[in-house]
């Protein structure tokens, strides 16, 4: 578990308290940011050339108490199932898997917006390989390099970088004809914006002949955030009012 998971666990109610002007909230802010900086220097931008379980976060079922993590640098996340829809005569299932928050601008909040790349996607510890569209799974490969075409045509993964109108494909693929999330997910409209969230929609067409394609697997997504420098990460978390400490920028000396 990364240091961000520990910080995010304070929850929204605690963040409201942190916004107070008393000595308690101010001391708490100092303790949180000091702890985060120490962890950040040891965690940000470490190599993840192979799936490293020490950077993995478990996949959580729908729950009002689940918290959305923040990712800086590179991390492997499983996400939270935030919506699901069964269609096609109970033969096709859609899952919305929310992965992390979209972070702010890099270069201490004054540069270009940070962006995320879907580096690799795993299903029950097997790396997914996609067709040329970057969406339709053609096979998976286990840790020993064994290939299996069991999921071919039965699983599709639609990736989104920041909201419902920002579709992307995993690293190494290109597709100029991607659809918005609300045209992919049944029952959604343009009001389902998923603002400032990195997420994926997983479509499964049931294969009754194979038990592995009867429900969503333990999915993991290797994400890389373009925000990697410790100073940028700390400034972003300290000042963000949505998922961070909400400290006014004027109170932070960046010189």
Buried (B, 14 or more C-beta within 10 A) or exposed (E): EBBBEEBBEBEEEBBEEBBEEEEEBBEBBEEBBEEBBEBBEEBBBEEBEEBBEEBBBEBBEEEEEBBBBBBBBBBBBBBBBBBBBEEEEEEBBBBBBBBBBBBBBBBBBEEEEBBBBBBBBBBEEBBBBBBEEBBBBBBBBEEEEEEEEBBBEBBBBBBBBBBBBBBBBBEEBEBEEBBBBBBBBBEBEEEBBBEBBBBBBBBBBBBEEEEBBBEBBEBBBBBBBBBBBBEBBBBBBBBBEBBBBBBEEEEBEEE
